[in-house]
Amino acid sequence: PPSAPENPISTVNETSVILEWSSPRDSGGRGDITYNIHCKKCSGDSRKCSPCGSGLHFVPRQYELAYTKVLITDLLPHTFYTFNIEAMSGVSELSPSPKQYLSVNVTTSQAGETSLTLNVILKERKSKDSITLAWQGPERINGAIEYEVIYYEKNQREQNYTVLKTRLNSMTVDGLKPGTTYVFRVRAHTDGGYGTYGGEIELETSHEVLRKYCSTTQIHLLLTIFILVGTGFAKFMTQRLHCGYIKAKQDPDEEKMHFQHGRADSLFLTRTALSSMKLPGSRTYVHPHTYEDPNQAIRDFAKEIDASSIRIERVIGAGEFGEVCSGRLKLPSKREICVAIKSLKAGYSEKQRRDFLSEASIMGQFDHPNIIRLEGVVTKCKLVMIITEFMENGSLDSFLRKHDGQFTMIQLVGMLRGIASGMKYLSDMNYVHRDLAARNILVNSNLVCKVSDFGLSRVLEDDPEAAYTTRGGKIPIRWTAPEAIAYRKFTSASDVWSYGIVMWEVVSFGERPYWEMSNQDVIKAIDEGYRLPAPMDCPLVLHQLMLDCWEKARSDRPKFGQIVNILDKLIRNPSSLKQLTQSSACSVILLRQDANAQDCLTVATLEEWLDAIKMGQYKENFSAAGYVTLESLIYVNGSELNKIGITLPGHQKRILSSVQNFQTHGAHLQV
């Protein structure tokens, strides 16, 4: 059997504790090591101990843990606990030797006045990848109150829990998997300490996209009521609300929230809960320049850190305003963590200081697993610093070049999915990045990709990627949409164009987009319809998604939410990545209005036609709708494509353009 675990670390937070440890020094020659946690609680000076019983909550679990970390909640205040951590393998029960434990002793502190239990009282199934929760806060509190939401995926053997914090009585949890059940619990925290977690609630994300419909007048009415309730006019809760929620192919037993018939079904909200709730989808990024005092934006969105808590270790790069270093951050009652430290070079002006810290006031508004996390700022000493989480593998472009060809296609798609999820979050917050590129994506030790670089002055003055200058600043041409280059029209749609370039960078393992072409040549080629060809060994579906992102018309490009859904389907069905892109002159000809039909005599079936125009992923859609021959294409139009299930504007445009050409030259295209 394995020896006992080693090097325990315990972090106590009033009535909860996080235990961490190292693997056993001797594994017994086996790789199936798991861990069991045995708990005893002791009361009084005599330290009389007894088993803890079933009142505690272990996340992800108490027994057969695969990880060396566990969160234990719902401990009693002012109580001494002993946790014995046992390493197990498949032969442990067969050993005659006594079991070996790693013992950890902790004493909880007073939970104080927030020992109340919070339960979710409103739950709304928002979309495929997010869920909104709301709860009733305590009626009387002293000082500020904060809520902590913990959630994890149900029935996942290797569970990873996530803890989110908010000062509101509601929270939208983003970045979830479609059609997946999650377990949620909520507790409160005041100056008196943490309360206990409420009961578990299980909620499942949607399988279908939730469509909301509200008239402008109704939305204004809702906003007015929320504002008035927040200032004490609770009587407006009885106003008639007629904002309905409709869901395509709705399951009859699905939990949902309705506002109909002048009442809120299954909704019991106090003034406190309702006044702090946000309308679904109303969370919006606040630009620091909207503040009369820029320092107030820093105070609102970034936590001030004492410089003595930071230990700078080594320089890892240079930023626009100064050096970037790695180091350690040790805050009171928390364990030491690795961080990245951006510092402002000496001799800075007040404008440079303001611009430097604006990135922190932007970053501090974001909370998503695929967005770089702000730890805090140092503004009260001469060396001004921004502290973020440390990403061990650095920027994505250099990381891919260093490991050229070493990752499978499914791993690359996983990276792309993470980036798209982070961009969907930013897009939902109405934040436009403007400089999405592989160099601005950071990678941690688990290959998780996170979007970074939120500075308002995004591009270095000497950056070779920004050699093309327009009025208002320099632009990274190779990653920028045509309308943004020509008219400085930056939107989430222009970020989608940039995402397509990032896809190309990832699949090509960090190759330079457009190779050695000059910036002016790139602008000219794009305007004439040129698009980057598929990288070597690129799956057909991925290159088609790139082409969709590079549609000339902004409205024809997919939304980030659609991109996430497409990549999720590819991950669930890896065989769809096996068909590689092949160059086809016919695919170009079939899309041109002046096509020479004689060049495409090899297109004999509907399946070949779909492959030729790079729409092979829709073969089953056409077949299920009864389209099995080329002759049947004469009946295809826009509304018919919607029925077939082809809804992306760029895909519809491509298919209809080819159909129109086919209808003109159809007789020549048949064998």
URFENKA-V953552 format. One record per residue. N is the residue number from 0. SS is DSSP state (H for helix, E for strand, L for the rest). PHI is phi in whole degrees, -180 to 180 (NA if undefined). Layout:
# URFENKA-V953552
n,ss,phi
N,SS,PHI
N,SS,PHI
This chain:
# URFENKA-V953552
n,ss,phi
0,L,NA
1,L,-72
2,L,-77
3,L,-72
4,L,-60
5,E,-134
6,E,52
7,E,-73
8,E,-131
9,E,-123
10,E,-122
11,E,-96
12,E,-131
13,L,54
14,L,-113
15,E,-141
16,E,-145
17,E,-108
18,E,-106
19,E,-133
20,E,-156
21,E,-101
22,L,-64
23,L,-60
24,L,-65
25,L,-115
26,L,-84
27,L,74
28,L,78
29,L,-121
30,L,-108
31,L,-101
32,L,-77
33,E,-131
34,E,-132
35,E,-117
36,E,-112
37,E,-109
38,E,-120
39,E,-130
40,E,-115
41,E,-125
42,E,-127
43,L,76
44,L,-67
45,L,-75
46,L,55
47,E,-70
48,E,-112
49,E,-148
50,E,-57
51,L,-71
52,L,81
53,L,-98
54,L,-76
55,L,-85
56,E,-124
57,E,-105
58,E,-123
59,L,-82
60,L,-164
61,L,-93
62,L,-120
63,L,56
64,E,-73
65,L,-93
66,L,-101
67,L,-99
68,E,-157
69,E,-148
70,E,-104
71,E,-120
72,E,-120
73,L,65
74,L,-74
75,L,-80
76,L,-69
77,L,51
78,L,-131
79,E,-92
80,E,-121
81,E,-119
82,E,-111
83,E,-102
84,E,-101
85,E,-116
86,E,-92
87,E,-128
88,L,-140
89,L,-66
90,L,-111
91,H,-60
92,H,-71
93,H,-91
94,L,-83
95,L,-79
96,L,-70
97,L,-64
98,L,-68
99,L,-110
100,E,-123
101,E,-105
102,E,-98
103,E,-128
104,E,-105
105,E,-138
106,E,-124
107,L,-79
108,L,-103
109,L,-73
110,L,-73
111,H,72
112,H,-76
113,H,-98
114,L,-77
115,L,-71
116,E,-101
117,E,-104
118,L,-120
119,E,-67
120,E,-112
121,E,-141
122,E,-140
123,E,-129
124,E,-81
125,L,-81
126,L,-161
127,L,-66
128,L,-130
129,L,-152
130,E,-137
131,E,-106
132,E,-119
133,E,-144
134,E,-151
135,L,-94
136,L,-82
137,L,-66
138,L,-73
139,L,-127
140,L,-138
141,L,-108
142,L,84
143,L,-74
144,L,-129
145,E,-133
146,E,-113
147,E,-121
148,E,-110
149,E,-115
150,E,-148
151,E,-158
152,E,-76
153,L,-72
154,L,60
155,L,-96
156,L,-61
157,L,-101
158,L,-73
159,L,-116
160,L,-90
161,E,-126
162,E,-115
163,E,-121
164,E,-128
165,E,-155
166,L,-98
167,L,-95
168,L,-88
169,E,-150
170,E,-155
171,E,-103
172,E,-95
173,L,-104
174,L,74
175,L,-89
176,L,-85
177,L,-64
178,L,59
179,L,-125
180,E,-91
181,E,-121
182,E,-106
183,E,-122
184,E,-144
185,E,-132
186,E,-144
187,E,-106
188,E,-140
189,E,-128
190,L,-61
191,L,-82
192,E,115
193,E,-88
194,L,-86
195,E,-90
196,L,-68
197,L,-74
198,L,-65
199,L,-69
200,E,-131
201,E,-104
202,E,-132
203,E,-113
204,L,-69
205,L,-73
206,L,-91
207,L,-116
208,L,-74
209,E,-81
210,E,-109
211,E,-108
212,E,-134
213,L,-146
214,L,-76
215,H,-59
216,H,-61
217,H,-66
218,H,-63
219,H,-61
220,H,-63
221,H,-60
222,H,-62
223,H,-61
224,H,-63
225,H,-62
226,H,-67
227,H,-67
228,H,-61
229,H,-64
230,L,-105
231,L,110
232,L,-94
233,H,-67
234,H,-65
235,H,-71
236,H,-64
237,H,-90
238,L,-61
239,L,-76
240,L,-115
241,L,-128
242,L,-97
243,E,-98
244,E,-116
245,E,-119
246,E,-133
247,L,-64
248,L,52
249,L,-65
250,L,-70
251,L,-64
252,L,-99
253,L,-74
254,L,-76
255,L,-157
256,L,-110
257,L,-117
258,E,-116
259,E,-148
260,L,56
261,L,75
262,E,-146
263,E,-104
264,L,-63
265,L,53
266,L,-127
267,L,-128
268,L,-118
269,L,-82
270,H,-59
271,H,-61
272,H,-67
273,H,-70
274,H,-67
275,H,-99
276,L,-75
277,L,-109
278,L,-61
279,L,-55
280,L,79
281,L,-91
282,L,-69
283,L,-134
284,L,-65
285,L,-107
286,L,-73
287,H,-59
288,H,-71
289,H,-77
290,L,-86
291,L,-66
292,L,-110
293,H,-57
294,H,-64
295,H,-69
296,H,-62
297,H,-63
298,H,-65
299,H,-75
300,H,-117
301,L,-131
302,L,-88
303,E,-77
304,L,-115
305,L,-70
306,H,-59
307,H,-69
308,H,-83
309,E,-112
310,E,-122
311,E,-81
312,E,-110
313,E,-156
314,E,-81
315,E,-118
316,E,174
317,E,-127
318,L,-109
319,L,-64
320,L,-106
321,L,166
322,E,-81
323,E,-117
324,E,-124
325,E,-102
326,E,-172
327,E,-127
328,E,-123
329,L,-126
330,L,-94
331,L,-55
332,L,63
333,L,-128
334,L,-78
335,L,-70
336,E,-131
337,E,-80
338,E,-139
339,E,-103
340,E,-127
341,E,-95
342,E,-121
343,L,-91
344,L,-64
345,L,-64
346,L,78
347,L,-73
348,L,-88
349,H,-64
350,H,-66
351,H,-64
352,H,-63
353,H,-64
354,H,-66
355,H,-63
356,H,-76
357,H,-62
358,H,-61
359,H,-68
360,H,-71
361,H,-81
362,H,-60
363,L,-66
364,L,-85
365,L,-103
366,L,-145
367,L,-154
368,L,-64
369,L,-112
370,E,-122
371,L,-57
372,L,-93
373,E,-84
374,E,-88
375,E,160
376,E,-133
377,E,-120
378,L,-122
379,L,-99
380,L,-137
381,L,-64
382,L,-86
383,L,-84
384,E,-137
385,E,-115
386,E,-111
387,E,-127
388,E,-62
389,L,-93
390,L,-108
391,L,-60
392,L,-96
393,L,69
394,E,-75
395,H,-65
396,H,-64
397,H,-70
398,H,-64
399,H,-68
400,H,-64
401,H,-68
402,L,-115
403,L,-54
404,L,78
405,L,-94
406,L,-114
407,L,-75
408,H,-63
409,H,-67
410,H,-67
411,H,-64
412,H,-65
413,H,-61
414,H,-62
415,H,-64
416,H,-64
417,H,-63
418,H,-62
419,H,-63
420,H,-65
421,H,-63
422,H,-71
423,H,-62
424,H,-60
425,H,-64
426,H,-62
427,H,-63
428,L,-90
429,L,63
430,L,-103
431,L,-105
432,L,-76
433,L,78
434,L,-140
435,L,-75
436,L,-158
437,H,-60
438,H,-68
439,H,-105
440,E,-108
441,E,-106
442,E,-124
443,L,-96
444,L,-68
445,L,-98
446,L,66
447,L,-79
448,E,-97
449,E,-131
450,E,-73
451,L,-136
452,L,65
453,L,-112
454,L,-70
455,L,-73
456,L,-96
457,L,-76
458,L,-109
459,L,-61
460,L,-62
461,L,-105
462,L,-74
463,H,-66
464,H,-73
465,H,-115
466,L,-71
467,E,-91
468,E,-112
469,E,-121
470,L,-63
471,L,112
472,E,133
473,E,-91
474,E,-129
475,L,-76
476,H,-54
477,H,-66
478,H,-110
479,L,-106
480,L,-66
481,H,-57
482,H,-69
483,H,-75
484,H,-70
485,H,-77
486,H,-124
487,L,53
488,L,-96
489,L,-97
490,L,-142
491,H,-61
492,H,-67
493,H,-72
494,H,-65
495,H,-64
496,H,-56
497,H,-61
498,H,-62
499,H,-60
500,H,-67
501,H,-61
502,H,-56
503,H,-63
504,H,-61
505,H,-68
506,H,-68
507,L,-91
508,L,57
509,L,84
510,L,-68
511,L,-77
512,L,-59
513,L,65
514,L,50
515,L,-96
516,L,-63
517,L,-74
518,H,-60
519,H,-65
520,H,-66
521,H,-63
522,H,-59
523,H,-65
524,H,-65
525,H,-62
526,H,-62
527,L,-88
528,L,101
529,L,-71
530,L,-134
531,L,-59
532,L,-73
533,L,-66
534,L,-64
535,L,-59
536,L,62
537,L,-85
538,E,-60
539,H,-58
540,H,-66
541,H,-71
542,H,-66
543,H,-65
544,H,-65
545,H,-59
546,H,-62
547,H,-63
548,H,-67
549,L,-101
550,L,-62
551,L,-64
552,L,-81
553,H,-58
554,H,-69
555,H,-85
556,L,-81
557,L,-69
558,L,-83
559,H,-62
560,H,-62
561,H,-67
562,H,-63
563,H,-60
564,H,-64
565,H,-63
566,H,-67
567,H,-60
568,H,-65
569,H,-65
570,H,-67
571,H,-74
572,L,-130
573,H,-59
574,H,-63
575,H,-69
576,H,-91
577,L,-79
578,L,-76
579,E,-88
580,L,-73
581,L,-125
582,L,-68
583,L,-140
584,H,-62
585,H,-63
586,H,-63
587,H,-71
588,H,-63
589,H,-64
590,H,-97
591,L,-93
592,L,-69
593,L,-98
594,L,-59
595,L,-91
596,H,-62
597,H,-64
598,H,-77
599,H,-124
600,L,-67
601,L,-77
602,L,-80
603,L,-113
604,L,-129
605,H,-63
606,H,-63
607,H,-64
608,H,-64
609,H,-63
610,H,-62
611,H,-65
612,L,-97
613,L,61
614,L,-122
615,H,-61
616,H,-68
617,H,-102
618,H,-58
619,H,-66
620,H,-61
621,H,-65
622,H,-62
623,H,-65
624,L,-88
625,L,94
626,L,-92
627,L,-123
628,L,-127
629,H,-62
630,H,-62
631,H,-70
632,H,-66
633,H,-64
634,H,-94
635,L,-81
636,L,-143
637,H,-61
638,H,-67
639,H,-68
640,H,-63
641,H,-62
642,H,-65
643,H,-68
644,L,106
645,L,-104
646,L,-114
647,L,-66
648,H,-56
649,H,-63
650,H,-69
651,H,-60
652,H,-62
653,H,-64
654,H,-67
655,H,-65
656,H,-62
657,H,-70
658,H,-61
659,H,-61
660,H,-66
661,H,-64
662,H,-64
663,H,-77
664,H,-114
665,H,-54
666,H,-60
667,H,-82
668,H,-89
669,L,-92
670,L,-75
